[in-house]
Amino acid sequence: MAKGDAPSAEKQRLSDAGPWRRWGPYLSERQWGTVREAFGGGDAWESFTHDQARYRAYRWGEDGLAGFSDDQQRVCLSLALWNGTDPILKERLFGLTNGEGNHGEDVKECYFYLDATPTASYLRMLYKYPQAKFPYEDLVATNAGRGRHDPEYELLDTGVFDDDRYFDVFVEYAKAGPDDVLMRVTAHNRGPEEATLHLLPTLWFRHTWSWAGDVRTPTLHTCAPGAVRVEHPDLGARWWYVEPPAPILVTENETNDERVFGSPNVSPYVKDGIERAVVHGELDAVAPDGVGTKAAAHHEVRIPAGQSATVRVRFTDASAAEPFADFDAILSQRRDEADDFYDEVLGGEPRSDERLVCRQALAGLLWSQQYYAFDVERWLTERGADPLGADIGLSNQDWRHLVAEDVIVMPDKWEYPWFAAWDLAFHAVPLVVVDPELAKRQIELLLTRRYLHPNGQIPAYEWNFSDVNPPVHAWAAWFVYQHDRDREFLVRVFHPLLRAFTWWLNRKDADGRNLFQGGFLGLDNIGVFDRSAPLPTGGRIDQADGTAWMALYCQNLVQMALELGKEDPTYLEHAATLLENLAWIAAATGHVGSGLWDEEDGFFHDVLRHPDGRATPLKVRSAVGLLPLAAATVISAEVRRDHPGLVDGMREFLDRHPAVREALWGHGAQADASGPVLFSLFDESRLRRILARMLDEREFFGPHGIRSLSRWHEEHPYALVVDGVEHRVGYLPAESDSGMFGGNSNWRGPVWFPINVLVIRALLHLQEYYGDGFTVECPTGSGRHRTLREVARDIGDSLLDTFLRGVDGRRPVHGGQTRYADDPHWRDLPLFYEYFHGDNGAGLGASHQTGWTSLVALLPGMVTR
């Protein structure tokens, strides 16, 4: 506890956080290039480009730099910048579209989330803005000239930060109250000479009026130097103050139809009016009466070398004669309260590097919250689809029921500014560290009627809701439940999770053999074929990972049913049915005829089922074959004591189905009839063989975690020839050379945090069952024997070390970029990438995917040191 035994001020706010959650970092970083904003059947990136984002009003959301908004994104605040040389205002982050990047879409900016509290009572981020012209053309052209085997060309590679000629722009938010928001912008000139910077705090309304018929248009009224009165039909009157006072430039958040579509504008003042006034000196592009729907305070500051300039902003629900009298004191207090909060939830030495990494990981997770709006039926209707008519080739036509209007924790808000089902489940797990209620809401969201399909399917992601993500919601829900044992939460999620489980049973087990074919399950790029597409051989693939996901899903539902059955015996019937399902799945997996287990290889593999009945094992050593480890759950011995009828029922079931009994490990019995119960897809012998491969440094056991593909395939690629075409999988520690899944097809070797955390969690379960008497070599062949708990700790430490400074001052995550080690203004800025180089830990893929990589914040506490 901070300050004695009293809970921190932020913890107290969380006890009744409703009003405090109304405003937060809910603005996207990229609304352009999304399915929601796309028109027609073309690619979303081409349908609404970064260039158009300057001129064209969005339909479903807004984006901005260091953005902040209310929880329905009616009023938005952010920062715009201009260095005096760029051709455009810096209003949003720039990056390459999927087709422009040599490894897919990629944000090309340097920005960092430094701090955040769950109620957004305090937030802090850093944006590094070059003083020279931003190299937009260079980034596009150079990346276009690189192939899949070349590294990506990043902003730091362009030389634009040479001689420290850039501004460090820190943006802080603090709340004086639930509806009283303070914003402080502090720009440091890191260069050797005085430089000019234009700072433009910006306030605007999300464009809702054109689409909604008779909805009144909100208005902004400049009422004094540095002051704007805000009138919104729902929010009423608000005030926006800026200090020092500066010219207020006002325009409309309306599309520049003349520029985008070649048709007349509805108003002379359009979305890019402020840019035209500041960058091009077109003062007639902004409203002379100071009335509109978008406003910016224009501060032009000359900052001496090594010095800084500050602008303060207050957005409040009450007018004030002296709005900045208590500004600095409040902001300082909220920053101190944030320190107290993290002292409470993280513990340890506040100034340690480990604490810095965990705090910034959680800050990135909290900054990644975004208001997400998408009414699929309305979207389809606006594009000419009959809601009850035939499919006309538009996205998601079988998801007309889906209506999203929620704050969702995104994978990140630039590269993935839309929810993905399994990402969201993984996001909830580290959220329990800082905000258990938010974690529960994220788990529940996709299980509500507005999202869950009437047939029971959980929507996958915006590009194709009908695709299939790994079913990890139950695993995450059980993890979150164990934090505070909120029974009401467990009751709310159990039944929709059971519906989704039934959907899997009915839709993804092609011939009723309890071997599953899930589709896009995240690990597809490791495989030989696109498992969501028709196979070149015909037939189907029985998936080792799909079957393992279902076994884990079933185990988690059993745990929930047993827990709920303590007070409501009706849940025990669900537990009995689920245990029978689990027995069928485990028996099918273990049965010699299934082909999933390869006795010669000592590993699980997918099996290709040909139309003529032949079966071909796809002998790729990948995380697909490690996932059965994750499907290992221990049920306490209390179950035998408290629910003898359940135990007797399982005995009767196995007596009726002797083939199932024979296929189960231990023939359906436990070694100790009074001890805990292990549910798994393997016996001890097979477990040892899997672990021997996983912990082999020549295979999966890398210096920074478990690789997604065995390094053995570097010298021994797997190849399968179909109709004269070779399909090959080889180990690549960094970016993939396959375009099978679009530009960002990146899974053939790198370390991936979610799989590692699942493995760590499974090892801890197995330790609970086997005890300290069970040891394995770690690494394989080293002669060093470790318990499973110690192995879990070793893996966790290797993952955490990816972000920690080594003796040379370098963090492996930054790869060969020496600036992050040598420069004091870059040294404490770890990035949280999507995945990591299998041999050296360098960050790869999306650079700010704190969503699931924030799992790093769990590692210090997952295994007792």
N, C-alpha and C positions, 0 to 999 in steps of 0.2 A: 504494500500500500504506500502511496505517496504521502509524505508529511504525516508520519505516524500511522495510526490505524484508520484515519478518515479516508473515504474514497476520494479520488481526484474530482475536480470540478467537472471535467468532461464525463467521467463515469456517472456523476449525478445527473448531468444533462441527458445521458442515454437512458436513464430510468424513466423518463417521460419525454422522449425525443421528438414526438410528432411535429410540434411547431418548429423545432430547430432543424428539421429535415426539409422544410419548405424550399430553402435556397441552398444550392450547392454547385459543384463543378459539373453540371449536367449537360453542358454544351458539347456537341461533337467536335472533333478536330477535322473531320471530312464528311460532308454530306453529299458532295458531288461524287459521281462514279459509283453510286449505290443503286441497287435494284429499285428501291422506293422512288428514286427521282428519275429513273429511266423511262423513256417513252418509246413505243414501238417494240419490235422484236430484236433490235440490235444489242450490241454489247453495252453494258451499263457504263463502262469507262468512256466509251465513245459518245454515248447518248447525252452525258452531262459532264463536261470536261472541267479541269481546273481553271482554264481561261474563262469559261462561261460562268463559273462561280462568282466572278467579280461583277457580272452584269445581270444575272438571272436569279429571280426570286425562287427559293426552294418551296416545295410543296409540303414536305412532311417534317422538316426539322431545320436547324440552323447549325453553323459551325463558326469557330473563331479561335483566336490565339489566347491561351490562358483563360478560357471561357467559364462563365458562371451564369446560372439562370434559376428561375423557380422550377418546381418539380413538374410543371406542365409546359415549360419552355415558352411562356408567354412573353416574358421580358428577358432580354439577354444582355450581358455585360462581357466585354473582352477588351483586348488591347490591339491597336494597330500601330505599326512602326514604319518610318521611312528614313533612310540614311542619306537622302539627297542625291543619290546616284541611280537607284533602282528604277526600272521602268514602271513598276507597280507598287502600290502600298503592300506592306506585309500584314495582311489581315488574317491569313490562314497558313497552315503548314504546307509546304510544297513537297511533292514526291512523284515518282514515276508510276504510270499505270501498269497494269499487268503485262501489256504487250511491249512497253518501253524498257522494262528492266531485264537484264540478262538472267535474273533469277526471279522474275515476277515483280509484283508491285512493291514499292519500297519508299518510305519517307526519307527525304534528303535534308534533314535539319538536325541541329544540335540543341536539344532541350531536355530538361531533367525535372522530375517531380521530387521535391526535397522533403516535404512534410505535409501531413494532412491528419485531421481528426475526423472521427466518424460523423459528427454533426456539422462538419465544415465550419466549426467555430474558429479554426485557424487552418490556412492552406498556404503553401509556398512552393513556387516553381522558378526555374531559371531557363531563360532563352538566350542563346548566344547569337548575336546579330552582327554579321560582317559590316565593316565600314566601307569596303569596296563594293562594287556592283555585285549583287548576288548572282552566282554562276548558273543561272537556269539553263541556258543553251548548252554550256559545257557538260553539265550533268546528263542532259538528255542525249547529246551526241556521243559522248564517250561511252556511256553504258550501252548505247545502241551498237557501238562497234565492238563490244565484247561478247564472247560466247559463253556457253554454259560452264566451260572449264576455267573461265577467268573469274577473278574476284570482282565483286561489285565496286564501282567507283563512287566513293562517298564524299560528302562535303569537305571533310578534313583533308582528303586527297587533292583537292583543287588548289590548295595554297592560299585560299581566301583568308585564312586566319594567321598567315605568316606575319611576323613582327608584332604579334598581339594586336593587330589593327581590327578590333572588334569591340562591341559593347556586351557586357554581361547585364542582362535586363532581368532583375528579380521582381516577381509579382507576388504580392501577399494579399490574402483576404482574411478578414476577421469579422466576427459578428458581435455587435454591441448587444443585440437581442435577436430574436427569431426573424424579424423583418427589418433589421438595421444592419446593412452590409458596408464594411469598410474595405477599400482597395488601395494598396500602396505600391507604386511602381518606382523602383530605384534602378537607375541605369549607370553602370560604371564604365568609364572609358579605360580599357586595358591597354590602349595603344600609346606610342611615344609622343604623339602630338595632339593638340586640341582638335576636337571633331564635333560636328553638328549632328544632332539626332532629333527627329520629329517624333514626339510621343503623343499618341491619340487614344486615350481611353474612350471607348465607344459603347453606346447604349442604343438598343433597337428592339422592335417587336418582331416576334416570329410572324411571318406572313400567313394570316388565317382568313382574312376578310374576302379575298377574291373567290375562294373555294366554298364559302359557307353561306351564300345567299344574303340574308338580311342581317348578318352579324355586323355590329358597329365597328368602325375602324378606330383603333386606339390612336392617341396623338401625343406628341412631345411638344412642349411650348418653352422656348427660351424666355425666361422671365427676369433674368439679371445676369451680369457678368459672372460666368462660372456656375450658373444655376439653371436647371431645367425642371419644369413641372411635368409629371407623367400622368396621363389619364388613360386608364384601361377599364373597359366595361366590367371585367370580373374583379380586378384588383383594386379598383378605385384610384384615389390620388396618391402619388408618391413624388419624392423629390430626389433629384440627382445633383450633387454639388461637386465641384472640382476646385482644387487649390494647388498652385496659384491659379487665379482666374485666367482664362484663356478664351480666345474666340471659339464660339460654339458653331460648328458647321452642321446644318440640318438638311436632310434629303428624305426621300421615300424609299422604303424597302420594296420597290417595284422593279419588275424586269425592264431592262433597256431593250424593248422590243425592236427598236430601230437597229441596234447593234447585233442582236442575236438572230432575229427573224426577218429583218428588213421591213417591218410594219410600223405604223406610227405609235409613239409612246402614249400611254394614258395620262402621263404627267411629265412636265419638263424636268422634274427632279426624280432621278431614278437611283437604283442601287449603287452604281459606281460614281455618284455625284461627288462624294467626299474625296475619293481618289483623284478625280479630275481636277478638283479645286486645289488639292495639296500638291500633287505631282506635276500637273500641267498648268496650274495657275488659272483654270477656268472658273472664276468666282461666280459666274452666272449659272453654274451647275448645281449650286446649293440654294435653298429657299431663302430669299431675302427677309421674310417675316419670321424666320426661326421656328417654323411649325412643320412637323412631318412625322415620320415613323422611324427614322434612324438619325442619330446625332453623334458627333465626336468633338471632344475638346482638343484643339490644336495647339500643342506646346512645341515650340521650336527652341531647343536648348543647345548652347555651346558648352561642351564639357571639356575642361582642361585635362591633359594627360594625367592618368592616375586618380582623377577625381570622379565625383558622381553627381547626379541630379535626381530629384525626387518629385513625384506628382502624387497627390492624395485625392481620393475619390470617396464619396459617401452616397449610398443609395438607401433611402430610408422612407418609412411610412409616416413620418412627421416632419413638418417644416421646422427649420432651426435658424435662429439669428446668427449663431456661431457654431456651425456644424463641425468644425475641426478643433474646438477647444479641448475635448477629451480624447481626440483621435489616437495620438501616440500612446497615451496611457492604456487605452483599451487594447490596442494591438499588442503592446508589450505584455499585458496581462494574459491575453489569449495564447501568446507564444509560450509563456511560462507554464500555462495550464497544459499545453500540448506536451511539454517536457515531463510534467508530473504524470500525465496519462501514460506515456510510454515507459516511464520508470515503473509504473504499476503493472503494465501488461507484458513487458518484455523482460524486466529485471536485468541483472548483470551490470557491468560497468558502463555507465551512460556514454562515455567517450571511446569505448572500444570499437574497433573496426567491424566486428561482428554485429554489434548493435546498430551501427550506421547502416550496414547492408540491410538488415531486417527492417529497420524503420523506413528506409527509402523504398523497399519492396512493398511494404504495406501502404505507404503514401501513394505509390503508383497505382495500386489496386483501388484505393479510394478515389483518386483523381479520375479513374477510368469509368466512373458512373456516368451514364448518359440517358437523357430522356429519349425514349425510342417510341415513335408513333408510326403505325402502319395498319390501316384498315384495308384488308385485302379485297373485300367486295367492292368498296368504293374505288380502290385503285384499278380493279378490273373494269368496272363500269366506265370510268373515265377514259379507258382505252378501247371502248367499244364492245366489251364482252357482255353477253347476256348472263346474268348470275345463274340462271337455270338452263342455259343453252349449251351448245356443243363447245368442245375445246377448240379454241382458235389459235393455239400455239403460244399463249402468254404464260409467264411464270406463275406457278402456284395456284392454278385454277381449281384445284380440288381442296383448297384451304380457304374457301370464302368466309368461313366462320371466324377466322383469326382477326382479332382486333387488339392491337398493342397500343398502349398509351401509358407507359411505365418508365420508371427509372431503373435501368438495368446495368449491372457491372459488365462492361464489354471486355473482350480479349485485349484490345486497345482501341483508342478512339480515332486512329488514322487508318491503319492497315485493315482492321477488322471492326469497323464501327457498326456492327450488327451482332446480335446474340447468336451463339452456337450452343446447342443443348449440352454437349459434354463439357465444353469450356466453362459454361455457367455453373455446372455442378462442381468442377474443380475450383472455381473462384470462391464458392461458398465455404470451402474447407479452411483456407487461411483467414477468411473473414471472421471466423469464430474468435480469433485472437483479439480483435478490436471491436467487433460489432455483431454479437450473436443474433440479434433480431434481424439485422439486414441479411445475414447469412440465411436465416430461415425463409425470409421473403423471397430471396433469389431461388432457393430450392423449390418453393411452392409455386412460383409464378407460372412456369411452363406446364404445371399440373392443373391449372384452373381451366374452366370451360372456355375462356377467351382464347386459349392457346391449344390445349390438348384436343386432338382431333376426336370427333364423335366415335371413331372406331378404336380409339385408345392410343394412337401413335403420338409421340412427342415430336413437335416440329424440330427439324434439324438445324437449319440456318436459312437466311433470307434468300440465297441464290436458289435453293430448292428445299422447301420445307419437307418434301416427301422423301428426301434422302434419309439415310439412317446413321445416326451418331451412336457411339458406344453407350450402352445403357448404364451410366454411372450415377444416375440420380439417387438410386437407393443406397449405394455405397456412401455418397456424400451426405445423404439425409441421416444415415445411422451415425456417421462421424460427427455431424453437427449436434445430433440428439445427445450424444455422450458428453457434450460440453456442459449442459445444464439440466439434462433430463426433463425437458419440457414435453410432458405427455400429450398435451393438446396439439402441439406441433406434430407429433408422431401420428396421432389419430387423423389429422388433416391430410397428411401425405400418403398414408398407407393405402387407402382405397384407390386413388388415382394411379399410384405406382403399381398396384395389382392389376388395374386395367391395362396399363402399358405393358406389363409382363405378359398378360394374356394375348395382347396384340402380337408380341414377338413369337409366342408359342404358335399362333395361328398363321402368321404371315411369313416367318423366316425359318421354318423347318420344312423344307420342300417335300420330304417323303415321310414325315412323322417318325424319324429315327432318333430324334433328340440331338441331332448334329445341325448346327445353325449356319446360315448363309446371310450375314447381316447387311452386306453392301459396303458403303463407305464407313469404315470403322477406324479411321485415323492412321492405321498402320498399312494402308493399302499401297503406298508408294514403296514399301519394302518388298512387295510381292512381284510376281511375274506378270500378272494381268490386272487390268482395271476391274475390280470385283463388283463395281456398280453397273458395268456395261455388259452387253452380251459377249460371251467368250468366243474367241476365234475357233475354238474346238467344238462349240456348242456345249450343252450340259451345264454343270454348276460346280462351285467349289464349296466343299465342307470346310468350314473355317475353324482352326484351332483357337483363334482369339475370339471369334463370334461365340463359340461354344463355351469358352471360359468366361466371357462376359455374362452369359446367361446363367452359368453356374454361380458366379459371384452375386448376380442380381437375386437369384433364388435364395442364396444363403442370407443375404441382407434382409430379405422379406421374412425369412424364418425368424431371424433375430428380432425384428419388429413385432411379429405376431406373438412370439413368446413373451416379449416385454409387455405388450398390451394385454396379453392373456392373464397376467398377474392380477388384474382387476376386473377383466371382462372375459369370462371363459369362452365366449363365442369366437374369439380370435384363435383359440386353440384348434378349431376345425380348419381355419386357414393354414395354421402351422402344419397340421397333419397333411393336408393336400400339397403344400409346398415341399415338405420333406419327401413326399413320394415323387414329385417332379424332379427334385434334386437327385434322388436315387436313380431315376431313369437317365438323367443327363450324365451323371458320374459313371454309370454303368456303360452307357454308349461310348463315352470317351475312353474308358479303360478297356473296352472290349477289343480283342485282337483284330476282329474283322472291321473295325471302324477305320483303321489306317492312320489315325491321327498320331498315335505313338509309333515312333520308329525305333525298334529294339536295337538295330545295328548302330544307329546314330545316337541313341540315348537322348532323344529330343522329340518334341511335338512339332508336327508340320501340318499345313493345309493339304487337302486331298482333292485333286481334280477328278470329278466324276464325268466320264464321257457319255454321250447319248446311248452308246451301245452297251453300257454297263461296266466298261473297263474303268479302273481306278489308277491314277498316277499320283504318287506322293510328290509334292512340290518341296524338295529338300533344301529349303532356304532356312538357314539358321538366323532367326531374327526374333525381335520382341514378340512376334506372333506366337512363337513357341515358348516364350517365357511367361506369357500371360496366364497360363494355367496355374502358375505359382500364386498369382494374386487371388485365385479362387480357393483360398484356404482360410477357413473360419473355424474358430473354436467356440463351442457352446459349453457353458460351465456345467459342473457336475450337479448343480442345483436343479437342472432341468429333470434329471432322472428322479430326484427326490420329490420335487414339487408337482411333476406332471407324469405320474406313472402310467396313466391311461394313454398318453401320447407315445410313450416308449413301447407299451404293449401293442399299440396299433401299428407301429413300425415293424415290430417283430412279426405280426400277422401278415403285413404287407410283403415282407421278405419271404415268409413261408409260402405265400401264394405265388411268388415270382422267383423261383430258385435260380433262374438264369441271371436275374438282376443281382441276387445275393452273390453268386459266383463271380460276377464281373466287378463287384465292389471290393475295394481294398479291405483286407481283414474279413472278407465274406460277410460284411455288414455288422461286424462286432468290433468292439474296442478292446485293446489289450487289458485295460483296467476297467472292469465292469462298474466301478463306483467313481471313476475319475471323469475328467472333462471329455467332451466328444469333439473329434476333429472331422470336419467335412472338407474333402479335398478331391482332386482329380488324379492323385498319384499315391503310391505307397512310399515307404522310406527308401527303398532301393532306387526307384525312379527319381525321387527327390534328390538323392545324392548325385545321380548322373546329371540332372539338370543343373544343379549348383556347381558341379565341377566344370561345366561349360561356361556358365554365367560368370564364375569367378576366375576364369582363365584370362590373363592379360593379353594373350594372343587371340582371344575371341571377344567377349563382351565387357570384361572388366577394365574400363579405362581409367585414366588418372583423374577424371572429373565426372565419374558416374558410369552407369551401365549403358553401353551403346545400343542403338536400335537395330543394328545388324552386326553379325560377327565379323571381326577383322579377318577371320579365316578366309572369307570370300574375296579378300584382296588378291590372294594367290590362287584361289579356287572358286571363280565365279560360277554361279549356277546358270545353266542354259537349257532351254527347252525349245525344240524346233517344231513348229506347226505349219504345215503346208509350205515348207521351204523357207519360212521366216523364223529367225532365231530370236527368242525372247530371253533376255539375259539380266541377271541381278549380280552386281559386284559391290564390294565394300567401297564406299566413298565417305570419308570422315566429315566432309563439309557439305557443300551444295550438291544436289543430284544432277546428273547429266541427262535425266529422263524428262521428256515433255508430256508424259502420259496424262498427268493431272493438271495441265496448264503450266503457267510460268513458275509458280511456287511449288514445285514438286521436289521436296527436299528431305526425304526421310531415310535415305539409304546409308545410315551410319551414325549420324549425330546423336548426341545425348539429349533426351527429352524428359523434362522434369516430371510430368504426370505419371509416366510409366515407372520411373525410379521411385516415386513416393508410394505407388501401389505395391511395388516389390518390397520396399522397406516395411510397409504396414503388414504385408503377408509374412515376412520373416519374423516380425514380432509376434504374430499369431502363432506361428509354428514353434517359436521359442516357448510360448505359454504351454504348448502341448508336450513338446519333447523334452524341455528342460535343459539344464546345463550339461547333462551327460551327452548330448548330441553336439558334435563338433565337426567342422569341415576345414579343409585347407583353404586359406585365404591370404594371398592369391593361390590359385591351384598350382601345385608343384613347389610351393615355397617351403613346405615343412612346418609352416606356422598355422596351428590349429586354433579356430575361433568358434565360440558359440554363435548361434544365429543372431542373438542380440548384438554381439560384437561385430558381426558381419553387417548388420543393419547400420550400426554406428559408423563403420568404415565407409559405407556407401554414402551416408548422410554427410560425413565430413568431407568426402571428395566433392560432393555437389556444392557444399558451402564454400569450399576452397576456391571454386570457380570465380567467386566475387571478392575474395579477401586479398589484401596486399601481401605479396611474398617478401622475402628478404631483400629482393632487388627493388621493392616498391611497386612492382607491377601487379595488376589484377589480370589473371588469365582471360577473363571475359573480354578484355579489350584487345586481345590478339597482339599484333605487332605495332599498335599505335602507342608510341613512346610518350606522347604528350600527356596521356592520362596518368603516367607515372611520374613525369619530371616537372610538370607545371602545377604550382599550388592552386591555380584556379580551375584545374581539371581533375586533380588527384582524388578527390572524394566524391566522384560522380559515376558510380557503377550504373551500367545499363542492364536491363532485364529482358534478354532476347527470347525469341520463340523457341529456339533450340541451340545446341552448342557443339562445337567441333569435337568429334569423337576421340581425337588424340591430344589436343592441347587446350580445350575448353573455350576457345574463342567464340564469341556470340555470333549467331547466324539467324537469318530470317528476319521477322519483325523485331525491331530494336526496342520497342516499348511494350512487349506483350507481358506486362506485369500480371495480367489476369492469372494464368496458371503458373508462371514462373515465380510469382509471389509465394508459392509453396515453400520457397527457400526460408521464409520466416518461421515455418513450423519446425525446421530441422533441429535447431538447438534444443527444443523441448521434446521431440518425438522419442528420442532414445536417451535414457539417463546416462550422463557422462560420469 
